[in-house]
Amino acid sequence: MHEARMPGAAAAGVALLLGVAAVQWLPALPPAAWGALPGLFVLWASLHWPRLRLPALVLLGAAWAIWRGTLALDLRLPRDLERRDFDVVGTLSGLPQVRSDATRFVFDVEHATLDGKPVPLHGHVRLSWYDDAPVLPACSRWQLHVRLRRPRSLLNPGGFDGERSALEKRIAATGYVRKGGTHRLLQPGRCVDGIRERISHGIATRVRDPHDAALLQAFSIGDTRGLDQDDWEVARANGVPHLIAISGFHVGVAALFGVGLVHLLYLLWPGMALRVPRVPAQAAAALLAAGLYGALAGLGLPTVRTLLMIAVVALARCSRRAIGGAQTLGLALVAMLLADPLAVLSAGFWLSFVGVAFLMLCLEARPRGLRGFLHELSAGQLVMTVALLPLTLWFFGEASLVGALSNLVAVPFVSFVIVPCALLGVLLLLLAPVAATPVLKLAAVFAHAQWWLLEQLATWPGAHWYLPEVGPWALLLATLGALWLFAPRGLPLRGLGLLLFLPLVWPAARLPATGGFQAWILDVGQGLSIVVRTRRHALVYDAGARYPSGFDLGEAVVVPALHALDIDRLDLLMVSHADNDHAGGAPAVAEAFPDASRYAGEPRRMPLPMRPCRAGQAWRWDGVDFRVLSPGPQAGGRRNDRSCVLAVDGAGGRLLLTGDISSRVEPAVASAVSRPRPTVLVVPHHGSRYSSAASFIAAIAPRLALVSAGWHNRFGHPHPLVLARYAQADVPLLNTATSGAIEVDAPPTAEPAVALTWRRRHRRYWRE
């Protein structure tokens, strides 16, 4: 009998990955002690049943992920300590981000006290320092007085899952530095981030144009603090975010520099080969150069993946063993998962490993010389664009149809011209600063030209291609279709792999019937934004806030939600009134949908031209009636009372959108409502105590009340008195702060009802 072989590195990596990834779909983690059983099974199976080694590795991956996930969750701030003030001692991690409104940074807490008593808080804390923050040198050690809470994010269709990201980055709490507390610099500190800060400052002082300097900082050391939202929009439109920060190819260039340096030394002193063989020396130099540069670049996930692959190849060369590309990638995957199984929560993990795997599959057999290089360049961009399309849409909700062309130009120019020039400038900054200036200026000229071209390509049709929210089955089928499409020659009917992309690019539409409508109360924190859709029309009522930091909920939440819901045309944007928490995001929505009609309760205070909404305005879409109930022609009083109040009447019931009206206006609104119908009421003014009078609730008689409020907001919305009024009227109430976005379905044949909430939809163990 032949002895069963040990699984290859590639197979072992995939098996381990399956187990780790499966855990990420769990709504809650089982006890960490369960991990001991699969571990014992792995040991027993490897000794007795060799054929079960791969299934055992799957179980081992799951057990490992459960244990590490439990440890990461245990790091979070205890719930009973939220919104308390702590004195913490720790060290800055990474480079602080300085903006006009605040300085933001990650703080590694060594120990913390509450009212003089130690508390169990350790690890990364994400902080903001408002109001005249001092200069915070990288790696410096501080004592700070801070207010903290557990990581919590907004949850919406097509939205970013900040709680998943916080777990992956081991963020234990978020908060801000309090005024009036004790804030002391304990020690300046020295670390790699300090060198990165020096290099970044050196580039900024030598390159005149701030934007060109920001590009060089990103290309050379992965410092993207100088890039704004518009820059990332250009990058996404061209499919090149991987080039803006440090990619694996950048690290490969550094490794080649190490190889070239050793090759030069051996040319100058041939006798060295008698003492130290050249090939192992080059392998060690490549690993050393790549490791040093990876540390300077911040050790992002693509950087670590490339470092692991270089380490595998270097060890193989030093031990004089041949190793294939698949085994190299497999060993890197195993090492990554063993070091940090929660890396699978990052989009960069999947894009990095899957992208390299597809390149190996497609470019396995290639011609040599210039023809081979051109083949790799052109075919490689096609492979990356098509093969990563499902994952790109899954994680980001958009893709770029011009990305292949943009990468065809940008990849060689950035990798072989800009990056080597920038790295030479960085090396000179450290060794001979005077000589670095002309080199960095030349690199800035190249970066400026490249960015100008990308800005032009970003305006082409198809630069931003949006599709509805991608389901797991559509993702799986499209990925299998890419495997089939790019399989080695000999596999029949490879072109049919394109058919498996159809569920991804042409999903089944879920539209309301005539006379019915759908509504989504989006989770925008302490603000309001609602999407209403009939069979062929859609409107947005309010668009959330825009903050001094530049974070725009219209851009970050409302527009992605519209794309995820397959709404590619907006008919109407109505802003109840001009307060920031309702109107701040309106310009971003209007920019994304410029053909939409625009109405507002306070058009003169709006940041863009809008028509006034007045009581009596009405229209009909697909059997659904829309009526503006307030403000009247002589509306005055407080700003909140000038809110547009909109009634949406379908065949089965009504949705009443009330803005921020107070109890002064509620009687007029109640009298303007037609005959009683099954009604879903969006609670006025986020549940303020000065709204939702008992008489108003009785007059409307809602079947359901919905509140849009921020988690632990400083206003205390919804107020306990308001909650009591709805409870006394026997009206159930849902809050976006605890439910995430809320979907209401109002079919023509039934009463409006909540279809789902985003915190209960696809529940995951890392969500609060």
N, C-alpha and C positions, 0 to 999 in steps of 0.2 A: 504494500500500500504506500502511496505517495503521501508524504507529510503535507498538510495544508499550509499554504503560504500565509505569511503575515500580510495584512492589508497594506497596500501602497499608501504613500503619504497623501496623494490626491484623494483616494477613496476614504482614508481615515479622516481627512479634513472635512469632506462632505458629510460623512456620518456624524461627526462631532457637531457640525453646523446645524444639521437637521434637529438634533436634540436641543441645542441652545435656542434655535429659532422657535421651536414648538412652544417653549416656555413663555415666550413673549406674547402669546395669544391667550394666556390664562387670565381670568378675571381676578384671581387671587392666588398667591403662592402657597403651596402646601408647606407643612413644617419642614424646616431645613434638615431635621434629623432623617427625613426620608432619603436624603442623598447617600446615607451610608449603605442602604440596601443595594442600589444599583452598583455602588463601588465594589461591594463584595461579589456581586454577580459578575462584574467585569473580570475580576481576578480569577474566579472559579471557571468562567467560560474560556478564558485564555489558556487555561491549563487542560481542560477536558474537552471542550467543544470548539475547535478552531473556527468552524464555519459560523459560529455565532459572535465572532469578534466584532463585526461591523454593527449588528444590532446592539451589542453591548456598548459600543462606543456612542451610539445614539442615546442610550440611557445614561451613560456617563456624562455626555454633554448636557442633558436635561438636569441631572443632579447638580452638576457644577454651576449651571445657570441659576438654579433655585437657590443654592447656597449664597452665591455672590449677589443675587438680587435681594435676598433677605438682609444681607449685611448693608447693602446700599440704602435700603428703606429704613433700616435701624439708625442710620446716620441722621435722618431728618429730625428737625426740631420737634420735641414732644408737643402734641396738640394743646395741652393745658398751659403751655408757655408762650403761645402765640400772642403777638401784640404787646409783649412786655419789653422793658428796657434792660439791656445787659451791658456789662463791662467785659470786653473781650480783649485778649492779647493774641497777636498772630502776625503773619507775614503776608505782604502782597504777593499774589501769584499772577504771572503774566504781566502784560503792559496795561496800565490804567488808560481809560478812554476819557479824554477831556473834551467836554462840550460846553456850550454857552450856559446851559442851565444847571449842569452838574458834572462831577467827575465820577465815573463808574469803574468798578474794579472788583476782582475776586480776592477774597481774604481767607487765608488758611488759618483757622482758629486753633490755637494751642490749648487755651483754657478759657473758660467763661464763668462769670459770677452773676448772680441775680440777688440784689439786696445784700451783697456781701457774702453770699453762700455759693459754693461751686455748683454748677449744673452740668449735666452730661451733654455737652455740645462740642463736637470736633468736626474737622473737615472744612470743605469749601463753603463760603458764604458769599453771595453776590450782593454788593452794597452800592449805594449811591450817596454821594456827599454833595449836598446842595449848599448854596449861600457861601461863597468865598472859601471854597475848599483850598487847602494848601497844596503845594507841589508834593506829589506822592512818588518818590523814586521807586523804581522797580526793586523788588526784593527787600524793601525796608520793613522793619519790624515796628509795630505800633500798638498802643493801648487806645481803644476807642469805646465810646458810649453809643450803643446802637439799639434800634428797635427792629425786631425780627418777626417773620412769620414763615410758615411752611411754603415750599414752592407750589404755586397754583397758577394755572393758565386759563385763557379763554378757550372754549371748545365750540367749533363751528364747522359747517360744511366747507371742505377745502381748506381748513385752517391749520396753522402750525400747532403741534402738540408740545407746548413748553414743558409740561410735566415729564414727558418722555425724555426730552432733552436734558432736563435737570437731573434725572436719574442717571442717564448715561454719563454726565459730567460730574456726578457725585455732589451736586449742590444740596447742602443740608438745609439752607434757609436763604431767604432774600430779605432785604430791608434797607435801612438808610441810617446814616450817622446823625445822631440827635444833637440839637443845639444845647449849649449850656453844660454839656457833660465834660468829662476829662478826656482830652485827646492829646496824646504825647507820642512823639517819635522816640522810640527806644534804641534803635540801632539802624544805621543806613543800610547795611547788608550788601553782600556781593554774590552774584549768581549769573547764570547765562543770560537771563532776561535783562540784567544790567548792561551786558555787552550789546544785546539787541537794541536797547534804548539808546546807547551811545552811537551805534551805527545809524539808527533811524534819525537821530538828531544831526549826525554828520551829513547825511544825504540831504536833509531839509535845508541846511545852511549853505550847501554848495550848488543846489539846483534852484534856479530863480523861480520857475513856475511851480506853485504849490501842488497843482494837480499832477504835473510830471514827476515831482518828488514823491507824491503819494503812490504813483504807479511803481516807481523804482523801489520804494519801501516794501510794497507788496510782492514784487517780482523777486527781490533779493532775500528778504528775511521773513516774509509772510506777515508783515505788519500792515493790516488793512484798515487801521484806524482813520486814515486820511481819505478814504473812499466814502462817498455818500450814496444815498439810495438811487440817484440817477445813474451812477457808475455801475451799480449792480444790475440795474435794468438793462443797460447796454450789454453787460456781460451775459445776462440770461438770454437776451434777444439773439446773441450770437453763439450761445452754447459754450462759452469759454470761462465760466467761473473757476474751473479747475486750473486754468492758466494764471488767473489773477492772483490767487494765493499760491502757496508752494505745492506743486504737483510732484508725483513720483518721478517724472522726467527730469525736473530740476535736480533732484537728488542724484539721479543717474549721471547728469552732467558733472556734478561734484565728484562722483566716483571715478569718472573718466579722467578728471583732472588729477586725481591721485595716481591712477595708472600711468598717465603721461609723465608725471613728475618722476616716478620711479624708473620709467623707461629712459628718461633723460639722464638720470644718475648712472644707470648702467652703461649708457653710451659714453659718458665722460670717464667712468672708472670701470672698465670691463672686468677687472680683477675681482670685483665684488661678487661676481657670479660663482667664484670658487668657494666663497664662504657662505653666501646666502643665495639659494636658487631664485631666479628672477620671477617665475610664475607665482610662487607663494608670497613673495615680497609685494608684487603688484596687487594680489588679492587682498593682502592686509592693508596696503595703502588705500585701495579703493574703499574698503570698509571704514577705515579711519577717517578719510576725507568725507565720506557720506555721513558718518555718524556725527562729526563736528558740524557739518552744515545742517544736518537734520536738527541738532540741538539749537543752532542759531535760528532755524526756521520755525521753532516752536513745537516740533514733534507732533504735527497734525496726523490724522489717521492715514492719508495716502503716503505721507513721509515715512511713517512707521512701517507700513506694508512694504515699501520699497527697501527700507533698511533691512527688514527681515529677509527679503529675497536676496539682497546683496550678501548678507551674512551667510545664508545657506550656500550660495555659490562660492564665497570666499573660503568657507570651511571645506567644501568639496575640493577646491583647487589646492588648498594647503595639505589635504590628506590624499591628493592625487587620485581622486575618484571622479568619474563622470556622473553628471546628474542632469536629467531632462528638465524642460521648462515646467511640465505639469507637476513633477515632484517638487520642484523649487516653490511653486505657488502653493502646493499642498502643505509643505512644511511651514511656510509663512502663515498660512491660514490656521494650522494647528497651534503655532506659537501665539498668534494673536488671540485666539479663542481661550487658550489656557491663561494668558496674561490678563485678558479683560473680556469675558463673555458678553458684557453689556455693550460692547462696541457694535453689536448687531443692531442696536437701537438707532444708530447713526446712518443717515443716507450715504455718507462718504464711504462707509464700510462696503456696502453693497455695490455702489458705483465703481469703487476701486477694484475689488476682487472680481466682480462679474465682467467688468470691462477688460481687464487683463486676460481673463479666461477666454473670452470671445476672440481677442486678438491672437492668442496662441492657437486657437482652433482654426481661425481663418487663414492666418499667415504662416502655418506650419511648413508648407512647402513653398519656397519663394526663389526666384532667380537672384543671382548675385550681381554686385556692381551697382552702377547708376540705375539700371532698369529695376533691380530689386528694391533699391531705396524708393524710387518713384512708385513702385507697386505697393510697398508697405505704407507709404504716405497716403496715397489715394484710397486704396482698399481699406486701410486702417480707419480712416475717417468715416467711410461708409458703414463699416462694421460698428463703430462706436455709436454713430448716430441712430442706426436702426436697432441694434441690440439693446442699447440702454434706453430706448424710447419708453418701454413699459415702466421701468423703474423711475425714470425721470417724471413721468406723468403721475405715478403712484405717490412719490414724495413731494412734488412741487406743483402738480396740477397744470403744468404748461410745458411746452417743448418748443424748439426752434427748428423751422424748416430750412433756414439758411445756415444752420449750425455746421453742416458738413463742409460747405464752401468756406465759411469763416475759419474753421479749424484747419482746413487745407492750407490757408495762407498763414494763420496765426501760429500754429504749432511749430513749423520749422523756423519762422522768423523769431518768435519768442525764445524757443529752446536753443537755437544755434547762433543767434545774434544778440538779443537783448539780455538774456540771462547770463551768458558768459561774460559779456561786457559789464553787467551790473555786479557779478561776483568778483571780477577783477577789481572793480572799484571798491567793493567792500574789503577785499584783501589789502588793498593799498591804504584804505582808511585805518586799518589796524596796524599796518607796518610802516607806511610812509604817507601820512595824511596829505602832504602838499601835492604829491603826485596823483592823488585820487580825484582831484577836481576835474581835470580835462576828461578823464575816463567816464566819470559819472555824468558830465555834461553831454558827452557823446551818447551814452546810454539813454539819457533823457530825450535826445533828439529822435532816437529810434522808437522809444516808447510813445512819444507824442505822435509820430507818423502812424504807428500801428493803431493807436486809439482813435485817431481821426478816421481811419478806414473802418474800424468797428462801428463807430457812430453812424457812418453812412449806411452800412449794411443793416444796422438796427432799425432803419426806417423802411426796409423792404417789406413787401407783403409776406406774411408767414413767419416773420421774425418772432412774433408772439403767437403761438398756436395753443389754444385752450381747448380742453375736452372736459366732459362731465367727470365727476368723481369716479375713480377707477376702483372696481371691485376686485377681491382676491382672485376670483376665477378668471376674470379678464386679464389680470396680470400674469397668472400662470400660463394661460393659453398663448398669450402674445410672446412670452419668454420661450415657450416650447416652439412657437412658430419661428422665432429668430434662430434657435438651435437647428431646426430643420432647414431653414433658408441658407445658413452658412455652414452646413455640414460639409465634410470633405467630399470631393468628387467621387461619384460612384453610387451615392444614395439617390434613388430615383425620385423624380417629381419634386425637386427641392423648391421650385417656385410656388408649390401649393402651401408652403409655410406661411405665405402672405395671408392666406385665408384665416389663419388662426389669430390674425391681428384685428379681424372684423369686430369681435365683441369689445375691443379696446377703443377703436376709432369710430364705431357706429353703435353705441349702446342703445338699448331699448328705452324709449322715452316714456316717462310716467307723468302724463299731463292730466289735469282735471277735466271732467266732462263739461259740456256746455251747461251753464247754470251753477257750476261748482267752482271752488277756488282753493288754493293752498296758500298758507302763510308761514313764514319763518321769523320768529322773534330771535334775532341774533344775539349772541353773547358778546357784548361790547363793554363789559364792565359797568361803571357808573355812567350810563348814557342810554341811548336808544337807537335801534335801527331795525326796521321790519321790512321784509320782502313779501309782496303779495303777487300771486300769479293766477291768471285765468288760463283758458285753453290757448289763447294766442297773444296774450298781453301780459305785461309785468310792470310793477311800480316798486319804488323804494321809498319808504316813509322814514325820514331821518337817517343819518349816516355816522353816528358816533362822534367821538372827539378826535381832535388833533392836539398833541401835547407839545410843550416847548422843546422837548428833546428831538422833535421831528417825527416821532412815532404817530402815524396817521391810521386810525381805525377804518376809515373809508378805504384806504389802500391795502391795509393788512388784513381786514376782515370782510368788509362788504363786497368789494370787487371780487376777491377769490371765491366768496360764497356764491355769487351770481354765476361765475364760471362753473363751479362745481355742481350747481343745480341745473346746468344746461340752459341758462338764460343768456343768449347771445345778443339780445336786443332789449333795451329798456325803453319803455314808452313814457314814463313819468317819474320824476324825482321831486318829492314833496318834503320840505323841511318844516317841521311844526313851528319852530321859532329859532332865533339866532344864537341862543346859548351854545357854548362850545361843545358840550356833551351831546348835542343833537345835530349841530351844523358843522362842526370842525372837519368832518370827513367828506362833506358835500363836494368840495372842489375836485377831490380825487375821483369820486363817482362820476361827476360831470365830465371829467377829462377822459375817463374810460368809455363813457357812453355819451358822446357829444350831441347826438340827435334827440336825446330825451327832453321832453318839455319839463320846465322847472317852475315850481310854485313854492312860496314860503309865507309864513304868517307875519314875518318881519323882513320884507325884502330889502329895505333900506339898510339894515344892519348886516346883511349877508355879504360874504367876501366875493360873490359873483352875481351877475345879473339874474334876477328871478322875478316872476310875476306874483302879485299878491293873491293869496287864496282867501275867498270870502264865502260866508254862509250863502247857500243857494246854488253854488256851482255843482253840477252833476253831469255824469256821463254813464254810458252802459258799454261793458265789454263782455262779449260771449255769454250773454244772459245774466250777467252779474252787474248790479247797480252800485255806483259810487256816488256818495253825497257828502259835501262839505257842510258841517253843522255849525262851525264857529271858526274864526271870529266874524262878528257882524260888521256892517259898514261903518259903524261908529265905535268900533272897538277901542278901548283905552285901558287905563289901569296898568297893572303890573305886566312886565314882559311875558311872564309865563302864561298869563290869561289871554295873550294874543296868539296862542298856539292854534294851528290848524287842527280841527277835530274832524276825522274822516270816518264815515260809516260805510262798510262794505257789506252789501246784502246779496247773498246767493239764494238759490231756491231752497236750500236746507237750513239757512240760518245767517247770523250776522257776526261781523267782527267790528269792534268799535275801538278806534285808535284816538287817544285823548291827549297826547303830548304831555305838557306840564301844567294843565289847567288846575286851578284851585277850587275850593268849595264855593267861591263867589260866582264862578261861571257854570258850575255843574248843574244848577237848576235850569238854566237856559238850554244847555245841551240835552238834558233829560226831556224837556218839553219839545225839543226839535226832533227827537227820535220818534219814528213812526210807531205803529202798533207793536206791542211786545212780540219778540221772536226769540228763539234760542240764540243766545248771545255769548260770545267770548269777548271779555273786556280786558284791554290792556290798561292796567291800573294807572291812574293819573299820577304824574310827578314821582315815579319810582316808588310810590307808597309813602309819600310825605304825610305827616300828621295833619297838614292843612288842606288835604284833598281827600277824596273818597269818603264824603259825608255819608252817614247812615241813610239819609233820605235819598241820596243819589244811587246808592247800591240798591235800595228798595225799588226805585223807579226803573232802573235798568234791568234788574233781576237777572244778572248774568248766570249762566250755567257753569262758567269757569272764569277765573281771573288770573292774569299773567303779569308778573312784575319783571322789569329789566333793571337790575341793580348790580353794583359791584360787590365782590366778596369782602366782608368786613369793611365796608365803606365808612368814611369819616362822618357821613350824615346820619348814620343809623337807619338807612332805608332798607326795607320797609319798616315803618315805625310799629312798635308793638300794639299801639292803639288801633292802627289800621288793620293789622292782622286780626285783632279781636273783632273788629266790625265785620269783616268778611266771614270769620268763623261763626259769629252770631247769626249771620244771614244764611249760614249753611252753604257758602260758596267755596269750593276747593280752590286753592291758590298754588301756583308754581312760580318759582323764581329762577331766572337765568343764572344767578350767582351759585345756586346749588344744582341746577339741572343742565347748565350749558344752553346751547341753542335749543329752541322748542319749535317743533313742527306741528302746525294745526291743519288738519284736512277738513274741508267743508264740502262734501259731495252733494249733488243736487237732491239726493234721495234720503239724506240722513242729517242729523244735527252735527254742527262742528264739534270736533273732538281732537285731543292731542294724539298725534300719530306716534311720535317718539321724541325723546330728549337725547341730546348728544352725550351726556355723561352716562346714560344707561346703554346707549348704542355702542356696540363693540367694546364692552367694558374691559379694561386692562388693569393689571395689578398695581401699576405705578400711579394711577389716577386717584385723586383725593375723593 
